[in-house]
Amino acid sequence: MKNISPQVLNALNMFLASVIAFLAPVAGVIITVIGFVLLDTRYAYLRVKKNKGSWTSRKLRVGLINKLITYVSLIILLYMTDKFLVNYLLMPIFGIELLFSRLMTLVFIYIEYLSIEESYKSINGYTLYDKFRDMLRKFNHIKNDIKNTNEDKLNEDK
């Protein structure tokens, strides 16, 4: 860094700031996808450990880095395609800015969700969807119990 002239360093800083400003609208999407990938990796690790399989740091590093680079690169390319081409076609029809990028990001998240579900079921014997459905049934049962209790109290007061 000592050999780089201040003008070159300033130009690099300006370029980096421009790239960050350009990608700011999809920063949240990128962070969300990275979060799903990391969650998927965590559950895959737990599944391998439960099944007493082998898990090497090299396999983790290569797989995780490749997946993250692929997803983030695709999101950035989709964003640029959407920003400069597709948005002009879809915005008047649907009224949603960057619709193509958002839809494709949902596809990436869904792919990761399916992988998380597979690992979760292998670890626990049931899926997250099953657990969520059971939780909703319990809440519905509690709501009905409260409603019945309130109706009983109203009938007693009469």
C-alpha positions in Angstrom: 0.0 0.0 0.0 3.0 2.3 0.5 3.9 2.1 -3.2 0.4 3.2 -4.4 0.1 6.8 -5.2 -2.6 8.9 -3.4 -4.3 9.5 -6.7 -4.6 5.8 -7.5 -5.8 5.1 -4.0 -8.4 7.9 -4.2 -9.6 6.6 -7.6 -10.0 3.1 -6.1 -11.9 4.5 -3.2 -14.2 6.5 -5.5 -14.8 3.4 -7.6 -15.6 1.2 -4.6 -17.9 3.9 -3.2 -19.7 4.0 -6.6 -20.1 0.3 -6.7 -21.5 0.2 -3.2 -23.9 3.0 -3.9 -25.1 1.3 -7.1 -25.7 -2.0 -5.3 -27.4 -0.4 -2.2 -30.9 -1.2 -3.4 -30.2 -5.0 -3.4 -28.0 -5.0 -0.3 -30.9 -6.3 1.9 -31.7 -9.0 -0.7 -28.0 -10.1 -0.8 -27.9 -10.2 3.1 -31.1 -12.3 3.2 -29.8 -14.8 0.7 -26.5 -15.1 2.6 -28.4 -15.7 5.8 -30.4 -18.5 4.2 -27.3 -20.1 2.8 -25.6 -19.9 6.2 -28.7 -21.4 7.9 -28.8 -24.2 5.3 -25.1 -24.9 5.9 -25.7 -25.1 9.7 -28.5 -27.6 9.3 -26.5 -29.6 6.8 -23.6 -29.7 9.3 -26.0 -30.9 12.1 -27.5 -33.6 9.8 -24.0 -34.9 8.9 -23.0 -35.0 12.5 -26.2 -36.8 13.5 -25.7 -39.4 10.8 -22.1 -39.7 11.8 -20.9 -38.7 8.4 -17.6 -37.0 7.5 -17.5 -33.2 7.4 -14.2 -31.5 6.5 -13.5 -27.8 6.7 -12.2 -27.9 3.1 -15.6 -29.3 1.9 -17.4 -26.6 3.9 -15.2 -23.8 2.7 -15.3 -24.7 -1.0 -19.0 -25.5 -1.0 -20.0 -22.4 1.0 -17.8 -20.0 -0.9 -18.9 -21.4 -4.3 -22.6 -21.2 -3.4 -22.2 -17.6 -2.0 -20.3 -16.4 -5.0 -22.8 -18.0 -7.4 -25.9 -16.6 -5.6 -24.5 -13.1 -5.0 -23.1 -12.8 -8.6 -26.5 -13.9 -10.0 -28.4 -11.4 -7.8 -26.1 -8.6 -8.9 -26.4 -9.7 -12.6 -30.2 -10.0 -12.2 -30.3 -6.6 -10.6 -28.3 -5.0 -13.4 -30.5 -6.7 -16.0 -33.6 -5.6 -14.2 -32.4 -2.1 -13.7 -31.3 -1.5 -17.3 -33.7 -3.7 -19.3 -36.5 -5.6 -17.7 -37.7 -2.9 -15.3 -38.8 -0.7 -18.2 -41.0 -3.5 -19.5 -42.4 -4.8 -16.2 -42.8 -1.5 -14.2 -45.7 -0.2 -16.3 -47.5 -3.5 -16.1 -47.1 -4.6 -12.5 -46.1 -1.3 -10.8 -43.3 -3.1 -8.8 -39.8 -1.9 -9.2 -37.1 -4.6 -9.7 -39.8 -7.3 -9.9 -37.6 -9.7 -11.9 -34.7 -9.5 -9.3 -37.1 -10.0 -6.4 -38.8 -13.0 -8.0 -35.5 -14.7 -8.8 -34.3 -14.0 -5.2 -37.4 -15.7 -3.9 -36.5 -18.7 -6.1 -33.0 -18.8 -4.5 -34.5 -18.5 -1.0 -37.0 -21.3 -1.8 -34.2 -23.5 -2.9 -32.4 -22.9 0.3 -35.6 -23.4 2.3 -36.2 -26.8 0.7 -32.6 -27.8 1.6 -33.1 -26.6 5.2 -36.4 -28.6 5.4 -34.6 -31.7 4.2 -31.9 -31.4 6.8 -34.3 -30.5 9.6 -36.5 -33.5 8.9 -33.4 -35.8 8.9 -32.3 -34.3 12.2 -35.7 -34.2 14.0 -38.0 -36.6 12.2 -40.4 -33.8 11.2 -40.3 -30.7 9.0 -40.4 -27.0 10.0 -43.7 -26.9 8.1 -45.2 -29.6 10.3 -44.0 -27.8 13.4 -45.5 -24.5 12.2 -48.8 -26.2 11.4 -48.9 -27.8 14.8 -48.2 -24.5 16.4 -51.1 -22.8 14.5 -53.4 -25.6 15.6 -52.4 -25.0 19.2 -53.0 -21.3 18.9 -56.4 -21.9 17.3 -57.3 -24.3 20.1 -56.3 -21.7 22.7 -58.3 -19.0 20.9 -61.3 -21.3 20.9 -60.9 -22.1 24.6 -60.7 -18.3 25.4 -63.8 -17.7 23.2 -65.7 -20.5 24.9 -64.7 -19.3 28.4 -65.9 -15.7 27.5 -69.2 -17.1 26.2 -69.7 -19.2 29.3 -69.1 -16.1 31.5 -71.6 -14.1 29.4 -74.2 -16.9 29.8 -73.7 -17.0 33.5 -74.2 -13.3 33.9 -77.6 -13.5 32.2 
